[in-house]
Amino acid sequence: MSSRVEPQALSPATEAKLKSASLIYVATERANGQMSERKPIWFTYDGGKIFFTTSPDSWKAKRIAHGSKLFIWVGDENGPFLVGRAEPVSDPAVVDRMGDAYAKKYWIAWLGLFRPRSSRVTEGQTKAYAVTLTEGQPPPAK
């Protein structure tokens, strides 16, 4: 299983969708090479990268730690398809910018719930990631 993803410029339509969508649907690659189930997640898009958080105990976090690529559909399960390589984010300033972006995008995060916080990342309660993206073709349905 190769985890290398070369960044590339995204199409204007995909960029527009990343800027307007409230969800991305993410799957990871299992050790046996099969794709996991797609799960909707909150995200922010900035500087050509997707940023998101997840529980350190999630399968997504475990598979990312083992080098899994991310398979990403933007906006809905039939939206633009991207392949990503997630790298952990530990810089408190970056995590707090994520939290500010979530608060502008999701009303419940504006209230203070489910918002990325640098203290939670520093304490190991949450994992934060930045995802390098490339466009591609979705894997065949199995």
C-alpha positions in Angstrom: 0.0 0.0 0.0 1.6 3.2 -1.2 0.8 6.3 0.9 2.5 8.9 -1.2 0.3 11.7 -2.5 1.8 14.4 -4.7 0.1 17.7 -4.2 -1.4 19.3 -7.3 -3.5 22.3 -8.2 -7.2 21.5 -8.0 -9.8 22.3 -10.6 -11.7 25.6 -10.1 -14.9 23.6 -9.6 -13.4 21.4 -6.9 -11.9 24.5 -5.2 -15.3 26.2 -5.2 -17.0 23.1 -3.7 -14.3 22.8 -1.0 -15.0 26.5 -0.1 -18.8 26.0 0.0 -19.4 22.5 1.3 -20.1 21.8 5.0 -19.1 18.2 4.9 -16.6 15.9 3.3 -17.1 12.1 3.2 -13.9 10.3 4.2 -12.8 6.7 3.9 -9.4 5.1 4.7 -7.5 2.1 3.3 -7.7 -0.9 5.5 -4.6 -3.1 6.0 -6.1 -5.7 3.6 -6.3 -2.9 0.9 -10.0 -2.5 1.0 -11.6 0.9 1.5 -13.4 1.5 4.8 -16.9 2.9 5.0 -17.3 6.6 4.1 -18.0 8.8 7.0 -19.1 12.5 7.0 -16.8 14.8 8.8 -16.6 18.6 9.5 -13.6 20.3 8.0 -12.1 23.6 7.0 -10.2 24.3 3.8 -7.3 26.8 3.8 -4.2 27.2 1.7 -5.0 24.3 -0.6 -5.3 21.8 2.3 -8.2 20.3 4.3 -8.0 20.5 8.0 -10.0 18.3 10.4 -10.0 16.6 13.8 -10.9 13.2 15.1 -10.6 11.0 18.2 -7.2 9.5 18.7 -9.0 6.1 19.2 -10.8 6.2 15.9 -10.0 3.8 13.1 -9.4 6.8 10.9 -6.6 8.0 13.2 -5.2 4.5 13.6 -5.1 4.0 9.8 -3.6 7.5 9.2 -0.8 6.6 11.7 -0.1 3.5 9.6 0.2 5.5 6.4 -3.3 5.1 4.9 -4.4 7.5 2.2 -7.7 9.3 2.6 -10.4 8.9 0.0 -12.5 12.1 0.1 -15.8 13.1 -1.5 -16.6 16.8 -1.2 -20.0 17.9 -0.2 -21.8 14.6 -0.6 -21.1 11.0 -1.4 -21.2 11.8 -5.2 -19.2 15.0 -4.9 -15.8 15.7 -6.4 -13.3 13.0 -5.5 -9.9 13.6 -3.9 -7.1 11.5 -2.6 -5.3 12.9 0.4 -2.3 12.3 2.7 -3.0 13.5 6.3 -0.2 14.8 8.5 -0.7 15.5 12.2 -1.0 19.1 13.2 0.4 20.0 16.7 1.0 23.7 16.3 -1.4 25.4 18.8 -1.8 28.4 16.6 -2.9 26.3 13.6 -5.4 24.3 15.7 -6.9 27.5 17.2 -7.3 28.9 13.6 -9.1 25.7 12.8 -11.4 26.3 15.8 -12.1 29.9 14.6 -12.9 28.6 11.1 -15.2 25.9 12.5 -17.0 28.6 14.6 -17.7 30.6 11.4 -18.8 27.6 9.5 -20.9 25.5 12.0 -23.3 27.2 14.4 -22.8 24.6 17.1 -19.0 25.2 17.0 -19.8 29.0 17.4 -21.5 28.0 20.6 -18.3 26.3 21.7 -19.2 22.7 21.0 -17.2 20.3 18.8 -14.7 23.0 18.0 -11.0 22.2 17.6 -9.0 23.4 20.6 -5.2 23.4 20.9 -5.4 22.3 24.6 -7.3 19.1 23.6 -4.7 18.3 20.9 -1.8 19.1 23.3 -3.3 16.8 25.9 -3.8 14.0 23.4 -7.6 14.1 23.6 -8.0 15.0 19.9 -6.0 14.5 16.8 -5.8 17.3 14.3 -4.7 16.8 10.6 -3.7 18.8 7.5 -4.4 16.9 4.3 -2.4 17.3 1.1 -4.8 16.8 -1.8 -4.8 15.5 -5.4 -7.8 14.8 -7.6 -8.4 11.3 -8.9 -10.9 8.6 -9.7 -12.8 6.9 -7.0 -11.9 3.3 -6.3 -14.2 0.8 -7.9 -17.2 -0.3 -5.9 -16.8 -3.7 -4.4 
